[in-house]
Amino acid sequence: MSDLIYRPEDEVLAELENFKAHLASCAPKN
């Protein structure tokens, strides 16, 4: 996760959105 600071912000945000979508699809919705 420490490599986030060295990467373009839009790329980081896009990856973060993908990660949240992945978590949402795997975890049961409360």
N, CA, C and O atoms as a printed pandas DataFrame, in Angstrom:
     atom_number atom_name residue_name chain_id  residue_number  x_coord  y_coord  z_coord
0              1         N          MET        A               1    0.833   -1.212    0.000
1              2        CA          MET        A               1    0.000    0.000    0.000
2              3         C          MET        A               1    0.863    1.257    0.000
3              4         O          MET        A               1    0.384    2.328   -0.371
4              5         N          SER        A               2    2.125    1.148    0.408
5              6        CA          SER        A               2    2.991    2.322    0.514
6              7         C          SER        A               2    3.330    2.922   -0.836
7              8         O          SER        A               2    3.802    4.057   -0.905
8              9         N          ASP        A               3    3.097    2.174   -1.922
9             10        CA          ASP        A               3    3.430    2.691   -3.253
10            11         C          ASP        A               3    2.375    3.656   -3.775
11            12         O          ASP        A               3    2.554    4.243   -4.842
12            13         N          LEU        A               4    1.274    3.833   -3.039
13            14        CA          LEU        A               4    0.200    4.712   -3.497
14            15         C          LEU        A               4    0.673    6.152   -3.681
15            16         O          LEU        A               4    0.226    6.836   -4.602
16            17         N          ILE        A               5    1.567    6.614   -2.819
17            18        CA          ILE        A               5    2.010    8.008   -2.884
18            19         C          ILE        A               5    2.797    8.309   -4.146
19            20         O          ILE        A               5    2.870    9.461   -4.572
20            21         N          TYR        A               6    3.388    7.282   -4.749
21            22        CA          TYR        A               6    4.240    7.506   -5.913
22            23         C          TYR        A               6    3.466    7.390   -7.215
23            24         O          TYR        A               6    4.047    7.537   -8.291
24            25         N          ARG        A               7    2.176    7.132   -7.139
25            26        CA          ARG        A               7    1.391    6.870   -8.344
26            27         C          ARG        A               7    0.457    8.030   -8.651
27            28         O          ARG        A               7    0.122    8.811   -7.760
28            29         N          PRO        A               8    0.031    8.150   -9.917
29            30        CA          PRO        A               8   -0.906    9.213  -10.301
30            31         C          PRO        A               8   -2.200    9.104   -9.504
31            32         O          PRO        A               8   -2.706    8.006   -9.272
32            33         N          GLU        A               9   -2.724   10.236   -9.093
33            34        CA          GLU        A               9   -3.882   10.223   -8.196
34            35         C          GLU        A               9   -5.092    9.561   -8.834
35            36         O          GLU        A               9   -5.816    8.813   -8.176
36            37         N          ASP        A              10   -5.314    9.837  -10.128
37            38        CA          ASP        A              10   -6.496    9.257  -10.774
38            39         C          ASP        A              10   -6.391    7.741  -10.860
39            40         O          ASP        A              10   -7.396    7.036  -10.761
40            41         N          GLU        A              11   -5.174    7.243  -11.044
41            42        CA          GLU        A              11   -4.980    5.792  -11.090
42            43         C          GLU        A              11   -5.249    5.181   -9.723
43            44         O          GLU        A              11   -5.883    4.132   -9.614
44            45         N          VAL        A              12   -4.766    5.843   -8.689
45            46        CA          VAL        A              12   -4.983    5.369   -7.325
46            47         C          VAL        A              12   -6.469    5.363   -6.980
47            48         O          VAL        A              12   -6.977    4.405   -6.396
48            49         N          LEU        A              13   -7.160    6.441   -7.347
49            50        CA          LEU        A              13   -8.590    6.523   -7.051
50            51         C          LEU        A              13   -9.368    5.456   -7.804
51            52         O          LEU        A              13  -10.306    4.869   -7.263
52            53         N          ALA        A              14   -8.985    5.205   -9.041
53            54        CA          ALA        A              14   -9.668    4.184   -9.828
54            55         C          ALA        A              14   -9.468    2.814   -9.193
55            56         O          ALA        A              14  -10.401    2.014   -9.117
56            57         N          GLU        A              15   -8.244    2.547   -8.737
57            58        CA          GLU        A              15   -7.973    1.261   -8.106
58            59         C          GLU        A              15   -8.728    1.149   -6.785
59            60         O          GLU        A              15   -9.210    0.073   -6.430
60            61         N          LEU        A              16   -8.830    2.253   -6.063
61            62        CA          LEU        A              16   -9.566    2.252   -4.805
62            63         C          LEU        A              16  -11.041    1.957   -5.041
63            64         O          LEU        A              16  -11.659    1.208   -4.283
64            65         N          GLU        A              17  -11.607    2.546   -6.094
65            66        CA          GLU        A              17  -13.005    2.272   -6.442
66            67         C          GLU        A              17  -13.195    0.797   -6.776
67            68         O          GLU        A              17  -14.178    0.182   -6.361
68            69         N          ASN        A              18  -12.255    0.233   -7.525
69            70        CA          ASN        A              18  -12.332   -1.189   -7.871
70            71         C          ASN        A              18  -12.264   -2.044   -6.615
71            72         O          ASN        A              18  -12.974   -3.043   -6.496
72            73         N          PHE        A              19  -11.408   -1.649   -5.678
73            74        CA          PHE        A              19  -11.243   -2.392   -4.441
74            75         C          PHE        A              19  -12.530   -2.346   -3.616
75            76         O          PHE        A              19  -12.963   -3.364   -3.077
76            77         N          LYS        A              20  -13.135   -1.164   -3.522
77            78        CA          LYS        A              20  -14.379   -1.041   -2.762
78            79         C          LYS        A              20  -15.496   -1.836   -3.419
79            80         O          LYS        A              20  -16.316   -2.444   -2.731
80            81         N          ALA        A              21  -15.533   -1.835   -4.741
81            82        CA          ALA        A              21  -16.547   -2.603   -5.454
82            83         C          ALA        A              21  -16.339   -4.094   -5.213
83            84         O          ALA        A              21  -17.301   -4.850   -5.074
84            85         N          HIS        A              22  -15.070   -4.513   -5.164
85            86        CA          HIS        A              22  -14.749   -5.913   -4.903
86            87         C          HIS        A              22  -15.190   -6.300   -3.497
87            88         O          HIS        A              22  -15.776   -7.363   -3.295
88            89         N          LEU        A              23  -14.908   -5.440   -2.534
89            90        CA          LEU        A              23  -15.331   -5.720   -1.166
90            91         C          LEU        A              23  -16.849   -5.787   -1.070
91            92         O          LEU        A              23  -17.397   -6.653   -0.388
92            93         N          ALA        A              24  -17.522   -4.873   -1.754
93            94        CA          ALA        A              24  -18.981   -4.828   -1.705
94            95         C          ALA        A              24  -19.584   -6.093   -2.308
95            96         O          ALA        A              24  -20.614   -6.582   -1.845
96            97         N          SER        A              25  -18.932   -6.617   -3.348
97            98        CA          SER        A              25  -19.466   -7.810   -4.006
98            99         C          SER        A              25  -19.187   -9.071   -3.195
99           100         O          SER        A              25  -19.917  -10.056   -3.300
100          101         N          CYS        A              26  -18.129   -9.038   -2.387
101          102        CA          CYS        A              26  -17.766  -10.228   -1.609
102          103         C          CYS        A              26  -18.463  -10.235   -0.250
103          104         O          CYS        A              26  -18.939  -11.275    0.204
104          105         N          ALA        A              27  -18.520   -9.082    0.390
105          106        CA          ALA        A              27  -19.083   -9.012    1.729
106          107         C          ALA        A              27  -20.602   -8.958    1.671
107          108         O          ALA        A              27  -21.168   -8.383    0.741
108          109         N          PRO        A              28  -21.264   -9.551    2.657
109          110        CA          PRO        A              28  -22.727   -9.445    2.723
110          111         C          PRO        A              28  -23.130   -8.015    3.038
111          112         O          PRO        A              28  -22.489   -7.351    3.853
112          113         N          LYS        A              29  -24.190   -7.538    2.396
113          114        CA          LYS        A              29  -24.620   -6.156    2.642
114          115         C          LYS        A              29  -25.363   -6.077    3.974
115          116         O          LYS        A              29  -26.252   -6.883    4.246
116          117         N          ASN        A              30  -24.998   -5.114    4.788
117          118        CA          ASN        A              30  -25.625   -4.954    6.100
118          119         C          ASN        A              30  -26.766   -3.952    5.990
119          120         O          ASN        A              30  -27.434   -3.666    6.984
